[in-house]
């Protein structure tokens, strides 16, 4: 059994039990109350226990975790206050990631892997437009056409839109207006740098779940300061990553510690304006993913930012100060207080408004899985550097990373775009995706023109799809809860 992780000290010492760390958690509090440092303390403790960690660095001040902390009067004051005799600064094994490939290893997904449900959320599509996007994916999946990058989806949208009548009987009506709405959203994403995110090589989850030579779990830090400029892209990416973990990892039951702790900062962005169907799937993933050995920790300013059906799954809690200036604030404080197991010695609602920086109300699960009585306590000080690492040092760490070279070179293999425009080797002449049966050049036989048009590029693809190999592809292309691609996704 792994050793408990000391995270705070009050009247009693407060521990996160590794065997309960997959029961999820919440770190909440107003801006400037110490949430980021608490996040850092939790990640350090999990890493020392051998648990890999994923976190998004939305403010750019978590990258210093790779380095030992430096002499700091505030940290020394906390060390003296808590009478920590064996406190020592240390750095942790860190892998830096960046969707844009600037501050870390590029992290990508393919369009097919992400699936229509999450893309519809990213594109802010209505129900009709989402249904049409799902049909486009269905047509591509049924015919073994992998959508790897943005140009693949653009080509597929163009072809389906121009040939909607061919698919109406099998797939239903495909509105040109909806196709146009998706194309416009895709163009906007492309202009925002979406071409950096979609493509290959796609992320291999095993590269995030590793330990160093000393048995410490790797802390994966995603540079998210630039990504946060498009909040829906940020939220959709993290939700895709969470769904990938759920779909790919095997069941492990009640393990002595998680395989991975997933920290979802600015969690309110995940739920803002999300349709009910998506919220239900998020709740389902959060509820079931703990059996895969993944603990999910949401970080937000207020517990009310998290839907009740998800909040009820978050058992390990760290509540920093909340402000109570307005009636709405006072309601939030009261609601937050009611989520804790009562402590007869503590007026929780009053305490929430009085907490100092680095002080929190803490409740962790005990060894039986029961929430502990809420305690007012000071969080442990971090042992790694608080703040950003120097850019030159970050670059050195990226170049010396065990995964350097796996994702840096973009790969563009044959996929839907190449097949639809006729770049595949078996096609004799290029055919643009918009070419249809009605405008194909007629062939001649015995000096007479034949009324039967020559097969288009898509006709050839359909022929392959209907072969034994094509039917095998169709059987293996299966989508999970969030619509991400399973089976022969590579």
MIMIPA-360726 format. One record per atom (N, C-alpha, C, O): x, y, z. Coordinates in steps of 0.02 Angstrom, whole numbers, plus 50000, padded with zeros to 5 digits. Last residue first. Example, Ala and Ser with C-alpha at 12.3 -4.5 7.8 and 13.67 -1.06 7.14 Angstrom:
% MIMIPA-360726
506424988850354/506844994750357/506455000250394/506705005750402/506604971650390/506154977550390/506604983550390/507124983450423/
% end
This chain:
% MIMIPA-360726
497145019048181/497765021148149/497785019048076/498275020448041/495975013448224/495985020648216/496615022948182/496625028548155/495185000748230/495775002048188/495825009348173/495745011448115/494405004748385/494584999848335/495195001748296/495685004148325/493625021248395/493935015248424/494155010648368/494095012348309/493495038748403/493555032748362/493915027148398/494435028248429/492265046948504/492955046048481/493025039248449/492655034548465/491025048948558/491075048948486/491775048148459/491885048648399/490975047148691/491045054048668/491115054548593/491255059948566/490865032948692/490365037148725/490375044248698/489855047148683/491535027748530/491395027048600/490885032048625/490525035148586/491345019448372/491435025448412/491195024448483/490715020748496/492265009248259/491735009848308/491875015948351/492455017548365/492835000748133/492745007848150/492135008648194/491575008748170/492724987348106/493204989348156/493154996648175/493404998648227/491794985848006/491674982448069/492114985148125/491924985348183/492384993147903/491774995447932/491634992248000/491394995548046/493494984847876/493604991547902/492984994147936/493014996947991/492804973847823/493194973047884/493324979847917/493274980447977/492284979247707/491814977247760/492174976247826/491904977547879/493484981147636/493084986847656/492604985147712/492514989047759/493874967947615/494304972347655/493914978347680/493994980447737/492824963547533/492934960447599/493354964847644/493214965447703/492054978547463/492434972347460/492514969447529/492304972447579/491514990647482/491044985047479/491404978347472/491084973047473/492614998947474/492264998347538/491804992347540/491704989247592/492924998247339/493394995347388/493034994147453/493134989047485/491805005147292/491924998347270/492394994747318/492284988947336/491975017547350/491415013547371/491505006247351/491305001647388/493095021647276/493155020647348/492595016247374/492705011847415/492545022847150/493075017947161/493155016447235/493275010747255/491645033147175/491395026647153/491915021247166/491755015747189/492525043547199/492135040847256/491825034147238/491745029847281/493035046047073/493485043747126/493095040647183/493305035547212/491785039146958/492165044546990/492635041547043/492635035547055/491665029646809/491635030046882/492065035746909/492615037046886/490875037146668/491445033946698/491405034546774/491145039446799/489115034246633/489695038446648/490265034346676/490175028946704/488275027146498/488495025846567/489125029946581/489615029346546/488035028946368/487635033046414/487855032146486/487645035946530/489385029846253/489015026046302/488635030746348/488895036046365/489465033346083/489525035846151/489095031646197/488515030146182/490235022345965/489635025545992/489775027746064/490145024546100/491375015845927/491205021945891/490585025345917/490415030745893/491495005446018/491285003845950/491065009945912/490625009545869/491235016646147/491325009446134/491055008046065/490465009246051/491725029746257/491515027546191/491665020146183/492165017746210/491075038246405/491565034146369/491285032146302/490685032746289/490765055046463/490545048446439/491095044846402/491525047946371/491345062946609/491435062346537/491215055546513/491455050546540/490145068146731/490715063946712/490745063346636/490225063146603/489075074946781/489515078646737/490145074646719/490615077546693/488355065546858/488015068846803/488495072646757/488325073546698/489175061146961/489025056546906/488755060346846/488895058446789/490305074747001/489745070147013/489635065746952/489955066546900/491605082947087/491385079847025/490845074647039/490925070547084/492105087847207/491435090047188/491185086847124/490605087847106/493405083147227/492865080147264/492165081947239/491695078047249/494215080847066/494065084947125/493465082047161/493055078747129/495355069247013/494645070847011/494485074847074/494615072447129/496765065346912/496485068546972/495755070346962/495555072646908/496915048946842/496865056146832/496555059246894/496125056146925/497055036046888/497445038146831/497445045646820/497915048446791/497295029147048/496875033347005/497315036246949/497865038546962/498145022547131/497755018447085/497325022547038/497025019846992/498735032347213/499125029447159/498705025747109/498865025647049/497765046947251/497965040147266/498275036947204/498095038647148/497275058947216/498005058547222/498245051547238/498845050247239/495925062047202/496245057847151/496995057547156/497325055947106/495215068047299/495465072347245/495875068447194/496145071447148/494905057547385/494365061247352/494615065747296/494235067047250/496145052947429/495715048547390/495185052547352/495035051047294/496645064047498/497015061347441/496575056847398/496635056947336/495625065547598/495785070847549/496115067947487/495905069247431/495675053647675/495085055447636/495245060547582/495015059947525/497395048747653/496775048647691/496215051147646/496275050847585/499105045247663/498505045147622/497885044447665/497845040147709/499945056047785/499865049947745/499205050147707/498795054647716/500925066447843/500315067347803/500235061247758/500435061447699/501645071147996/501575065847946/500915066847909/500395067947940/502795082348071/502105081048048/502105075947992/502525076247947/503915079948197/503855079848124/503145077848104/502925072248117/503745079048337/503955085348307/503845085548231/503695090948204/503475067248400/502905071248377/503105077448338/502675080748310/504685061148431/504105056948413/503535060948381/503165058348340/505665069748474/505715067048407/505125062948385/505065061248326/505675065448645/505855070348594/505955066848526/506285061748522/505375057748751/504935057048692/505115062048637/504755062748588/506245060748853/506255053848826/505805052948765/505865047848730/507035076848827/506455072848848/506495065848818/506745065048762/507955085848785/508205079948820/507645075348844/507785070448879/507175095948729/507645092348686/507915085948718/508085081148683/506495100348843/506115097548787/506585093248743/506405087748722/507535105448918/507165099748945/506755096448890/506675090348890/507915116348839/508395110948852/508035104548875/508205099048854/506765124048847/506955121248783/507455115548791/507415110548756/506815127648983/506245123748957/506435120348891/506275114548881/507955135448982/507965129049018/507395124648995/507475118548989/507505146248908/508075142448884/508105135548917/508265130548884/506425151248987/506305148448920/506885144248894/506775139048862/506365146349159/506665150549108/506575147349039/506645141249033/504745142249224/505445140549213/505725145049158/505345147349115/503595151749328/503825148849264/504565147149264/504965150249300/503155146449498/503225151149443/503515147849381/503665141849382/504035138649620/503385141949608/503485147249554/503865152049564/504925123649613/504925130849599/504225133349586/503855130449545/504435111649740/504705113649675/504635121049665/504315124449706/503775110249858/504505109249859/504825111149793/505435112049790/502455120249928/502745116249873/503495115749880/503825120349906/501785118250095/502145122250046/502425117749990/502605112050003/500115112450132/500835111450133/501175116050082/500875117450030/498835123550188/499095118950139/499855118350147/500185123150167/498085124050347/498555127250301/498825121950253/499025116550275/496315121750382/497025119950385/497425124250337/497155127550293/494855115550448/495185121650426/495935120650435/496165118750489/493995101150391/494475104150437/494745110650406/494855111050346/492595090350384/492955096050356/493385099250410/493165100150467/492785073050405/492495079250431/492915085150407/493535084850410/492965063650251/493175065750317/492815072050339/492575075850297/491905052250168/492175059050172/492375060850243/491985059650290/492425035250155/491955040050184/492275046950185/492875047550200/493265024950119/492925028650065/492415033550090/491995035850051/494015019550216/493395016050199/492995019550144/492455017350125/495045028450234/495205021950205/494585017750188/494635012950150/494235044150188/494625039850232/494725033050198/494515031950142/494405058250079/494105051750094/494555047850141/495175048150137/494525074850146/494775069350105/494425062850125/494175062150181/494315091750153/493985085450169/494215080150120/494105080750060/494725107950207/494945101750174/494535095850200/494425095050260/494825124650179/494405119550211/494515113150172/494425112950112/496395133550188/495835130350153/495425126050201/495655124150254/497675145350148/497265141950199/496645139250164/496405142250116/498245152650050/498565146450068/498205142550122/498415137050141/497655167450121/497985164550064/498365158250086/498755158450133/496335163950243/496885167850215/497175164250155/496975158650138/494555163750265/495185160250251/495705164850221/495555169150179/493325169250281/493865171750324/494545168750308/495055170950334/492345163150209/492465170250194/493055173050232/493275178650218/492345150450266/492505151150195/492675158350177/493105159650135/491865152550397/492575151150386/492775152250314/493325154650300/490485153550379/490865159450401/491605158550385/491945163250363/490195140550338/490005146150296/490385152450315/490585156250271/490665132550448/490985132150382/490825138250339/491275140950307/491065133450601/490545136650561/490825137350490/491185142150474/491575119450692/491745124250640/491125126850604/490715122950580/491325108850772/491755114050800/491875119750751/492235124450768/490605099650698/490255103450750/490665109050780/490385113650810/490705098550530/491145098550588/490815102750642/490745108850634/489875089350402/489865094350454/490385093150508/490495087450530/490545087350244/490315083750303/490405088350363/490955090950375/490075099850121/490545096450165/490195092450219/489625093950238/489145106950052/489415101150018/489895097150062/490115091750043/488785118350118/488345112550126/488615106250092/488345100850102/489705127850077/489745125250145/489345118850154/489535114450192/489225130749949/489865127449957/489935124250026/490195118750032/488035137449983/488005131149945/488655127249952/488645121149960/488545148750048/488115144150084/488085137350049/488105132150082/489245154649941/489595152550002/489185147450040/489455142450063/488195157349853/488725152749833/489105150149893/489265144249897/487485166849926/487165160449909/487675155249890/487615149449909/488425176949927/488225173949990/487875167249979/487965162550018/488435180449791/489035177749823/488865174049887/489135168649901/487145185449781/487325179549741/487945176249771/487985170149775/487215196749864/486775191149882/486935184749844/486875179249871/489005200949875/488325201749848/487885196049871/488135190949895/490175197349940/490005204349935/489275205449913/488975210549932/490995186349984/490265186649996/490035193849995/489735196250043/492235175449913/492005182149933/491255182149940/490905178349906/493085161149978/492605164049931/492395170949958/492375171950019/494625152250000/494155157550018/493705159449960/493905159349902/494635134649953/494955140849974/494415146249984/493815144849976/494415118149982/494025124249970/494405130249998/494485130950059/494665102849920/495045108349949/494685114749931/494645116649872/494125085949930/493985093049918/494445097649956/494615096550014/493655071149855/494205074349891/494195081849876/494235083849818/492525068349773/492525066449843/493075069749884/492975071049944/491445071249654/492085073949675/492155073349750/491885077349788/490185068149613/490695062949603/491375065049631/491845060949632/489395079249627/489285073749674/489795068249668/489845063949713/489745086749517/490005088749582/489935083049633/490355082249677/488955081149417/489675079949416/489975081449485/490405077749509/487695085249453/487785078149438/488525076249434/488715070449445/487845099149466/487745095049526/487875087649513/488145084149556/489165106749372/488485104049377/488425099149435/488895095449450/490185119449437/490165112449418/489445109849424/489145110749477/490065131749490/490255131449420/490185124349392/490155123349332/489915130249624/489295130649585/489435130849510/488975130249470/491195131149676/490895124449665/490265124549623/490105119649590/492205143149594/491635141849636/491365134849624/491305132849566/493365142849518/493295147949569/492735146349618/492785147949677/494135126549499/493685131849478/493605136949534/493775135449592/494675111249445/494895117349478/494465123049452/494445124349392/494425093949467/494195100149436/494435106049478/494395105949540/495215079249438/495175084649486/494995091149450/495375093549407/495065062049422/494935068449389/494835073849443/494415073049487/496045047649411/495715052349456/495655059049422/496155061549395/495985031849340/496095038949327/495705043049377/495095042149385/495725018149333/496325020449367/496495027749353/497075029549355/494545014349284/495105013649237/495755016149269/496275016149237/493655017849378/493815010749374/494365009249324/494635003649322/493505031149349/493905029449408/494085022049408/494605020149436/492635032449245/493345032349229/493775030549290/494355028649282/491285033549279/491555027049263/492315026749256/492605021349262/491005047049308/490785041849355/491145035249342/491295031649390/491515053749197/491805055049263/491625049549312/492035047549353/490645048449098/491365047149095/491685048249163/492095044149184/489405053349143/489515046149136/490255044449135/490475039649167/489595067149134/489455064049199/489585056549197/489855053749245/489745068048995/490295070049039/490205066849108/490675064149136/488465064148955/489035059948937/489645061648980/490025057148999/487705074649005/487565067849029/488155063249013/488325058849054/488215085248931/488305085149004/488195078149032/488555076049078/487745081848804/488465081748817/488595081448892/489045077848914/486365083648822/486625077048801/487375076448815/487605071148836/486265097348852/486105092248903/486405085448885/486655081948929/487645107248791/486975104348786/486885098648836/487365095748859/488515120248875/488535113448849/487835110548846/487455111348894/488675132948928/488265132148867/488295125148837/488105124148779/490055127649017/489695133548993/489335132048927/489645129948878/490835116849051/490115116149058/489715122049032/489105121649024/492145120049032/491905113649005/491145113449003/490855110248959/492355131549101/492335131949028/492075125548997/491805125648941/492485127849232/491835130649211/491785131049136/491225130849108/493805124249254/493315119049238/492655121749214/492285118249178/495135128849261/494605132949230/494025128449208/493805128649151/495935112549248/495895119549271/495385123449230/495225121649173/495915097149287/495545101049237/495455108149264/494965109549298/497065084649302/496845090949332/496555095349277/496885097149229/497145067949329/496995072749275/496705079049307/496165078849336/498265055549368/497825060649397/497765066249346/498265068949322/498445038449329/498515045349309/498035049649349/497455047749361/498305026649394/498805026949341/498955034249324/499525035949306/498115027449576/497905028449507/498475027749458/499065028149477/498395013749690/498495020649671/498275021449598/498255016449561/497935001149711/498235004549769/498385011849754/498495015749800/496314998849632/497044998449634/497305002349694/496955006349723/494924991749603/495174995749659/495934994749666/496154990249701/494934990649424/494604989549488/494894994249542/495084999849528/495394992049298/495884989849347/495574988649416/495904986049461/495024990949124/494774991149193/495314988549240/495654983649226/496144999649011/495764993849034/495514994849105/495764999149142/495975014448911/496265010948968/495835005048989/495225005448986/495215020248805/495815016248791/496045011948850/496295006448840/494135027748852/494025022648801/494615017848794/494515011948779/494705036448948/494145032048966/494075026248916/493975020548936/495645043248872/495855039248930/495325034248949/495475028448964/494765049648783/495255044848758/495505040348814/495565034248805/494105058348870/493725052848839/494185047548810/494015041648811/495165066948901/494835063048955/494455057148925/494485051648953/495395072448776/495925068648809/495635064248864/495845058448872/494175079148755/494385073648710/494905069248744/494865063148741/494275088548857/493735083548860/493895077748814/493755071948831/495345096048812/495415092348874/494875087048881/494995081648908/494765101048691/495375096948690/495445092848754/495575086848751/493685108348739/493565102548696/494175098048694/494105091948695/494315118748811/493875114048846/493765107648805/493745102148833/495065124948706/495385122448767/494955117048800/495195111648815/494035128748621/494555124148597/494905120948656/495035114948656/493355137548702/493015131448681/493515126348654/493435120248663/494295148248720/494095143948776/493755137448755/493865132248787/495565154148651/494955151248622/494695146048671/494845140148665/496525157348740/496235162948702/495625160648663/495215164748643/497045145848790/496495148848826/496185154848790/495645157048808/498165143548713/497565139648698/496955142648731/496395142148705/499095151448778/498865153448711/498215149848693/497775152748662/499185144248899/499055151448900/498805153948833/498365158248830/499505131048908/498815132648888/498675140148888/498095142148878/500565118248899/500575125548893/499895127748865/499745126548807/500385104849004/500165107548940/500185115148942/499845118148984/501405093849081/501165100749086/501015103249016/501465103848974/501465079249170/501365081849102/501055088849107/500505089649134/502545072049274/502045077349275/502015080349205/502485083649183/502835054949305/502965060849264/502385065649269/501805063649268/503115048149468/502695048949409/502865055349371/503015060449402/504625040449519/504155045949524/503755046649460/504015045949405/505625030849512/504945028649525/504435034149533/503865032849551/506835035249474/506715034949546/506005032849563/505815032949622/506775036149337/507205030949366/507105030049441/507275024849468/505005040149314/505715041149304/506115035549338/505825030949365/503555033549226/503915035449287/504655036449271/504895033949220/502085037449130/502735034549138/503035036949204/502805041749233/500975042149031/500945038149091/501595034349099/501655028649077/501135048548912/500955052648969/500965048749035/500965051749089/501375038748821/501905043548831/501765048248890/502215051648914/500185031848813/500725028848852/501295033748866/501645033148915/499425039048722/499315040148793/499865037148837/499985039548892/500025047048587/500015040448616/499975041248692/500435043948723/499315058648475/499565057348542/499495049948561/498965047048551/499735056348301/499265057948355/499565055748422/500015051548424/500895063248187/500705057748231/500265060148289/500405065248320/499365069948115/499765064448141/500495066448143/500715070748105/497995081048156/498475077948112/498835072248146/498635069848200/497525096048232/497295090048198/497835087448151/498105091248110/498275107148280/498015102148326/497835095648291/497975090248318/498625115448177/499155113148221/498925107248264/499315102848281/497445119248121/497865114648082/498445111948123/498735106748107/496945128848205/496705121948213/497105116948174/497115111048191/497215142348204/497765137748215/497555130548225/497945126548251/496185150248167/496405150748237/496975145948253/497185145448311/495885146148040/496205152748047/496475153748118/496935157748128/495245134248071/495875134048034/496255140648042/496865140648051/494085139148129/494555135248169/495245135048136/495755135648169/493495144948016/493675149148074/494195145548117/494675148548140/493275133547939/493725138747914/493955143247971/494545145147974/492335127148018/492985123948006/493495128947981/494085128748000/491265135848007/491565134648073/492265131648066/492715133248104/490995134247870/491205140847896/491545140147964/492045143347978/490625120747866/491215123047828/491465129747853/492065130947857/489465121147943/490045117247967/490685119547931/491205120247962/488665128847859/488815131147927/489425127547956/489845130647989/488585120847744/488905127347741/489095129947809/489635132947818/487825110247794/488505109047769/488895115547767/489485115747786/486655117447818/487035114647874/487745112947854/488215114147893/486275120547688/486405125947736/486805123447795/487255126947820/486055107947631/486625112047607/486795117647656/487375119347664/485615094247731/485465101147714/486085104847690/486595104847724/485205079047693/485815082547710/485735089747685/485785091047626/484095066147744/484205072647713/484845075947739/484995075747799/484785049147750/484315054447766/484515061047733/485015061447699/485555038247713/485755042147772/485265047547791/485335050447846/485015031647602/485355027747654/485465031647719/485475028647773/484425041847525/484055035747541/484355032047600/483995029547643/485425051847514/484795053247549/484435046847570/484175046447625/486585050947443/486585048147510/485915048547546/485845046047602/486365057447325/486595050547321/486545047047389/486465040947393/486085070447363/485535066247338/485735058947335/485305054547342/487325076147394/486865074447448/486315069747425/486095065447463/488475080047330/488165073747310/487655071247361/487555065247371/488985091347387/488855091447315/488485085247290/488215085347235/489135087047521/488685092547504/488495092647430/487925093747413/490105077147508/489435075347531/488935080847514/488375079347494/491195085147462/490925079747421/490215077947442/489785077147399/491365094447566/491235096747498/490925091147457/490445092247420/491645086047674/491055090447676/490865092747606/490275092947589/492845080447629/492265076247640/491625080347642/491115078247615/493695091547625/493555087847563/492935083547570/492535083147524/493685095047762/493465099847711/493275096247646/492755097747617/494265083647817/493575085247833/493295090347783/492705089747764/495555084847760/495145078847749/494415080347762/493985078447722/496005096947809/495865096547737/495475090247720/495095090147672/496215093947946/495675098447926/495515097747852/494925098047833/496565076047957/496705083147970/496135087347941/495635084747916/495985063347944/496565064347987/496685071648005/496875073248061/494785052947922/494835060247922/495395062047971/495285062348032/494765038547825/495005041747885/495065049247875/495345051647825/493555029147760/493915035247745/494125038647810/493705041247846/492735017847759/493445017147776/493865023147759/494455022547746/491405019747741/491795018447682/492555018447694/492955018947648/490895022647864/490625016747829/491055014847769/491055009047748/491565034647894/491715028547931/491495022347893/491865017447889/490955043547803/491675042447800/491865035847835/492265031947809/489635042747847/489795041047778/490545039447772/490735034647740/489815047547978/489555040847966/489715038447896/489925032747887/490225060647957/490685055947988/490465048747976/490875044347964/489035065347900/489655065647862/490175060847890/490515057347853/488165063548009/488065059747947/488695059647904/488865054547874/488675072948098/488705065848116/488605061448055/488925056148049/488345084548029/489055082948039/489135075548057/489605072248035/486955083648041/487255083147975/488005081447981/488255077447942/486815085448179/486585079248148/486895078248080/487085072748062/487285098448194/487655092948226/487465086248195/487895081948186/486285105448128/486965105448100/487385099848130/487795096748095/485235102848216/485195100748146/485885100348115/486045095648080/485685108448338/485525101348334/485515098848262/485765093348247/487085119848302/486425118148329/486275110748316/486675107248287/488815121048350/488295119448302/487625118348338/487605116248395/490105124948396/489495128148421/488915127248372/488565132048355/491255118348369/491005122748316/490375126548337/490145130948301/491385110648484/491905115448467/491655120548417/491825126448421/490245102648472/490325107048530/490835112448515/490725118348531/490585095848357/489975099948357/489985104848415/489775110648408/491705088948403/491795094248353/491185098748350/491245104748341/491105079948491/491545085148518/491665090748468/491735096548487/490345072548395/490035075548454/490455081248482/490205086648496/491175067348292/490705072748277/490415076148340/490265082148337/492955064648331/492265062748320/491785068648315/491965074248333/494325062448359/493925067048400/493185065748392/492815065648441/494725053448259/494765051648329/494325056048373/493995053648419/494555060848142/494165054848152/494155052748225/493645050548251/495525070748160/494815072648158/494385066548171/493895067048208/496805066048278/496525066148210/495785068148215/495465067248267/497755076648386/497265071348376/497065071448303/497165076548269/499325081148462/498825081348409/498325075648417/498445070648451/500545091048526/500055086048545/499475086648497/499165091948491/502295094148520/501635094848489/501165089248512/501365083548517/503155097948670/503055093248615/502355094248586/501875095048623/503235115848700/503245108848719/503165104448659/503115106848602/503015128248654/503285127748722/503305120548746/503365119248806/502565125648522/503035131048535/503385130248603/503985131448608/501525117648477/502205115248468/502735120548483/503295119848460/500205120048501/500515123948447/501255122148436/501575124848392/499955112048610/499575110848548/499905114348489/499895111748433/501245105948704/500955112148678/500595110548613/500905107948566/502085099548850/501675098648790/501395105448768/501325109948809/503435093148944/503065099048921/502715097448855/503005094348810/503625082749078/503615082849005/503165088748985/502585089149005/504645081149224/504125084849187/504195083649113/504755083549086/505055075649381/505095073949309/504495077049272/503915075549288/505425089549493/505055083449475/505135082049401/505265086549362/506515096049624/506155096349561/505855089649544/505995084649577/506455101249796/506625096449744/506225097749681/505665100249684/506865106249963/506675107949895/506885102449846/507415099449854/506245098750110/506815099750065/506555101349995/506075098249971/505825096050279/505655099450216/506275100550175/506785102950200/505835090050402/506185086650347/506025089750279/506085086450227/505095097950489/505795096850503/506175093850444/506775095050436/503925109650496/504135104250451/504885103250457/505265107350433/503005118250564/503535114550598/503755108350559/503775102750584/502135126750509/501915119850513/502435115250545/502335109250552/502895138550518/502235138250548/502005131050559/501725129350611/504025135550441/504085136750513/503415136050549/503385133350603/503425134150315/503815128550343/503875129350418/503805124550456/502925147050298/502455141350303/502805135250334/502505131650374/504115154250290/503635155850343/503145150150353/502965148550410/504635148750175/504975147550238/504525149050297/504545145650348/503725154050084/503755146750094/504105145150160/503895140650197/504025167650097/503345165250111/503335157750124/502995155350169/505395168450061/505185170150128/504485167450146/504365165350202/506295156249980/505705160449972/505435161950042/505265157350079/507525148549886/507375151849950/506825156949941/506875161549900/506695138449759/507235142649783/507035145749850/506445145649869/506315121349716/506135128049738/506735131849763/507225128849786/506985112549574/506895113349647/506715120549664/506935125249631/505995110949422/506585113349458/506455113649533/505895114749555/504815107749365/505385103549346/506015105249387/506505101549386/503935117449399/503925111349439/504505106649421/504655102049459/503845128549317/504405128149362/504435121849403/504925120849440/502625128449253/503185125249219/503795124549264/504225120349250/501605135449306/501715128749332/502335125449303/502555120149327/501245147749252/501655147749313/501735140849345/501905140349404/500375150049147/501085149749133/501535149449194/502135150749188/499035149049161/499325155549175/500085155749164/500395160949171/498715136049130/498335141349097/498635148249109/498495152849070/499295121749106/499595127749136/499285133849103/499545136449054/498485107049146/498535112449097/498785118649133/498505120649185/499165091049187/498875097449208/498975102549152/499465102449116/499295074349237/499195078949181/498875085349208/498395085149246/500405062849313/499945068449320/499895072149254/500395072849218/500715046449380/500795051549328/500245056749334/499695055349357/501275041349536/500675042549495/500845047849443/501085053249461/502225039349632/502285035449571/501695036149524/501615032249477/502265047649738/501965041049750/501995036649688/501815030749691/502735059249685/503175055549731/502925048449744/503315043949759/501575063049615/502175061049578/502645057049623/502915051949602/500735066449721/500555060849678/501165058349640/501255052249632/501415077749771/501315071849813/501145065649772/501385060249788/501365086449659/502005084149686/501925077749727/502305072949719/499985088549647/500355085349593/501025082649617/501225077149598/499705095149769/499385088749754/499775084949700/499885078949706/500485106849750/500615102349806/500315095449794/500635090349808/499845112549638/500555110549634/500725105649689/501085100749677/498605115449691/498655110949634/499365108249628/499465102249615/499015125049783/498715118749807/498735113449753/498865107549767/499425134849693/499925131749736/499655125249765/500025120349771/498175138049636/498725135449594/499255131949636/499515126749616/497415143049745/497215136849710/497795133849671/497905127849673/497575154749821/498065149349828/497885142849792/498185137749806/496835166049800/496785162849866/497235156849875/497285154049929/496735172049676/497225174549723/497215171349792/497545173749838/494995170349649/495645171949621/496115174649675/495925178949715/494175158749763/494215164849723/494925165949697/495405162849721/494015140849743/494185146849780/494245152849734/494355152049674/494365123049741/493955128949725/494175134849767/494485134049819/494635107549683/495005113049714/494655119449693/494645121049634/494045091149698/493875098049680/494345102749719/494435101949779/494135074149632/494205079449681/494045086249653/493925087149593/494165055749626/494085062449600/494105067849655/494105066249714/494515043449662/493815045349677/493685052649661/493175055449680/495825040549652/495435039849590/494695041249602/494285040349556/496315041249779/496445046949735/496075046449669/496005051449634/496255030949865/495635034849857/495715040549808/495245044449797/497515026149872/497005021449850/496325024849840/495875021849812/498205037449925/498285035549854/497745030849829/497535031449772/497395049250023/497585042250020/497635040149947/497155040949909/497945064150079/497605061150022/497855053950017/498445052750008/497775070150247/498125066150197/497645064350139/497055063350148/498115081350374/497625079350324/497985076150265/498445079150236/498315081950549/498625081550484/498125078650434/497755073950450/497285093150647/497535086450631/497885086850563/497775091550525/497175106450650/497155103050714/497395095850707/497665092950753/498145105950508/497735110150550/497755107450620/498295106350648/498955104250355/499005103250428/498565108350463/498615114350450/498985095050199/498815100850240/498865099050314/498835093250332/499465083850135/499325089750094/499175095950135/499225101450109/500335069050129/500165074550174/500065080850132/500525083050097/499805054350068/500115060550045/499875066250090/499285067950090/500205037750127/499755043450120/500145049750102/500735050450118/501105025550028/501065029950086/500575035650075/500525038150019/500295011049956/500695017149951/500585021650012/500055021550043/500424994050000/500005000050000/500445006250000/500915006750039/
% end
